[in-house]
């Protein structure tokens, strides 16, 4: 049975990740793999003052090692509780084909290793270490998107069924893959789709976008085209709000200004501004 992999932590997005994963799994008839990553400690215990005597230094190292062991034990216990709660939440939504995995190490390495045999990866917009007051995005998000071998579904703060989809189209190969994804995905086949090209009507991109809409229509997808000049991050946010979009779909990499959506500051601007989930397709 095919599966999707959902990464959870103790952030406010964990429940939304579970709800989106349950909805997608139910639509596709696939199982869910829940993963919790115990990331490495950032503390450096070797940077001790040279003025500390050898005996005192050894005692301190032993104390720190004991504290580390205790913290690791507590982290594992918390991880098991998080996974148990997630399984229960999925069960309430009717998803019973669920496996769990807890692993040590780097989150992005886990994305690459664990998600390699999954149909889709689901993560939250922000992790538990993010500064919610400032709107700061999870530090692992961009790295995860770069690393993932599968499409990445970035869950919004709260779940809602997907009826209206916005494709941000820049004419690149990954943008065409995003269009293909919409035409072939069972969960998107009954949605209303708006394809947005951020350009002028006279630009070559406008014709490519029109051709992309024809491909959508040929696949029996209800689609309309919007051409609008401006800054991609601003225009995408505006159109998503105007269309009351439930999901933003876009290529993970492109060749225009939208390329910065996963490389630089534009991705931060769009994902921070958008209150809806985003599907990034490579």
N, C-alpha and C positions, 0 to 999 in steps of 0.2 A: 504494500500500500504506500502511495506517495505521502510525503509529509511536508509540513512547514515547520520552521524552527523559530520559536519566540524566546527572546532574551528578557529576563525579568530581574529586577533588583528591588530595593526598598523605597524607590522613588514614588512620587504621586502618579506616575504614568504606568505603574505595574498593572493596575486593574484594567486600564484602557488597552494595554497590550494584550491581556488575556481576552478581553471582550472582542477586540478586532480579530485575534487569532481564532477564537471560537466561531465567529461569523464566517470568516473566510474558509475555515476547515469544513464547516457545515455546507457551504455553497459548493465546495469542490469535492466533498466526500473523501477528504484525506485526514491523516492523523496529525497530531501536534506533538512536537518535541519541545519541552520546556527546559531552558538552560539558565543556570545561575552561576556567574563567574566570581570566584574569590580572587580578587586581584592582589598582586604583590604589594607588600607594605613599602611605603616610600621612605621609611626611617632608615638612617645610616648609623649603625651603632659603632662603627669604627672611628668616627670623628670625635674621639675623646681628648680632653685637654692633656697636654704633655706634663702638666704640673701635678696630675694625679699619680700617686704612687702605684707601683705595679700590683701590690696586693689589693689596694682599693679598686684599681681598674678591673682586675679579674673578678672581684665581687660584684662590681657594677655590671659587667658583661653577663655574669650568671643571672643577675636579677632581671636584666633586659631580656635574656633568652627565655626565662621563665614567664615573663609578662607576654612575650610574643607567642609562646605556646598556649597560654591561656586565651589570648585574643583570637588565635587561630581556631581554638576549640569553640569559642563563642560564635565566631563567624560561621563555622560549619553548622552549628545548631540553628542559627538564624536562617541560613540558607535552606536547610531542610524544612523549616517552618514556612518560609516563603513559597517553596515549591509545593508543599502540601496544600497551602491555601489556594495556590493557583490551580492545582488539579481539581480542587473542590469547586472553584468558580467555573471552570470549564465544564465540569460535570453538570452543574446547574443549567448550563446553556445547551446541554445535550451532547457534549463531546466527551466520549469515554475512551476513545483510542488515543491515550496520552502516555508519553514516556517522559521521564525526568532525568536530568544530568546536572551534576555539580562538578566544576573543575577549577583548578587553581591556575593562575597565570594571568596573562594579558587578555583584555576583552577583545581586542581586534584580532589577536591570534585565534581566539575561540570562534570568532565570526568566520574566519577563513577555514578552520579545521572542521568545525561542527556543521556549518551551513553548506558545506560543499555538496552534500547529497540531498539537499532540501530543495523543494520547488520555490520556496519564498522564505525570506528572513523578515521577521517582525521585531522592531525595536521601538523604544520610546524616544520622544524628541529630546528629553533631558534625563540624565541619570540622577542618582541620589546625591551626587556631589555637586550638582549644578546650583548656581545662585539664582533661585526663582525670583527674588526681589528685583534683580537687574535684568531678568529675561535672558541671561546667559545660556547658550545652548550647551548640551552635553559635549565635553571635550573629545569624546570618542566617536562622535557621529560622523564627522567628515572622514576620519581614518577608516571607519567601518565601511562606509560607502565605497571608498577607494579599493578596499580589500575584498569585499564580498564578491563571490562568483555568481551569485544569484540576485534577482531583483530584491530591493530593500523597501519594505513598507514601514514608513515612519509614522507611528500612531500619534494621533492628537490627544489632547487632555481627556476627552470624553468620547465615547463611541456613539455613532449613529449609523443606520443602514445607508448604503451608497446608492443613490439614484441619479445624481448629476456629476459628471466627470469633466474636468478641464485638462486638456493636453497642452502643455507649453511646448510649442514646436519651433525649432530653430533650423530645420533642414539637414541636420547632421545625421550620422549613422545611428547614434543612440536614440535620437528623436524618432527616426523611422521604426526602430525597434519598439519604442513606446507605443506608436500607432499600431504596430503588429500585435503587441500585447493586448491592446484594447479590443482588437478585432477577434482575437482567439480565446480570450479569457471568459469562461462560463459565468463568472461573477459580475462581469461588466457588459454582457451581451444585451441586457434589457435596460441599460442605462441611457440617459440622454447625454450626448457628448458635445462639448464646445472645443474646437481646435483654435488655439490662439497663436498667431505669429506677430511678434513685436517688430514691426517694420512699416514702411510706407506701401501704399497700394501699388506703386510703380516698381518696387524692388523685386528682384528675382525670387526672393524668398516667398513673396505673396503667391506666385504661381505654384511653387513647390507645395505650399500649404494647401492650395486649392486641390492639387492632385492627391494629397494625403486625405483630404475629406472625401474625395471620390472613392478611395480605397476603403474607407470606413463605410461608406454607403453601399459599396459592392458587397460588403460583408454583413449587410442588413443592420448596421449600426446607425441609429438616428443621430446625425451629426450636423453641426453648423459651423461656419467659419467666421472668425473675428480677426480683422487686421487692424492693428493700432500701433502707432509710433510711440516712442518714449523709452524710458529706462526699464529694462526687463523686470526687475524686482518690483518696481512701482506698478507697472501695468498688470503684471500677474496678480498682485494683491487686489487691485481695483476690479479686474474682471472676475476674479474668484468671488468677491463680495457681491458684485452685481448679479452674477449668475446663480448665487446661493449654492455654490459648488460643494459637493460632499467629499471629493477626492481630487487632488492635483496629481497628474501623471506627467513625468518628463524623463528625458534621457539623462543618464548620469554624467555624460560628457558630450560636449558639442564643439562647434567651431566658431560660434559668434559670442556676443557679450553674455549670452545665457551660459556659456562655458563656465563662467565664474561661479555658477550656482553650487558646484561641489569642489571648487578649487580655492575660492577666496571669500571676500566679505559678502558677496551677493547671496551666497547660500545661507549665511547667518541672517541676513536681512529678510529673505523670503520665508525661511522656516520659522523665524521669530514672529513675523507678521501674520503668517497664515495660521488660522485656528482650525485647519482641517488636516487630515492625514495626507501624506505625500508618498507616492510610489515612484521610486527611482529605478530606471531600467538601464542596464548596460548594453 
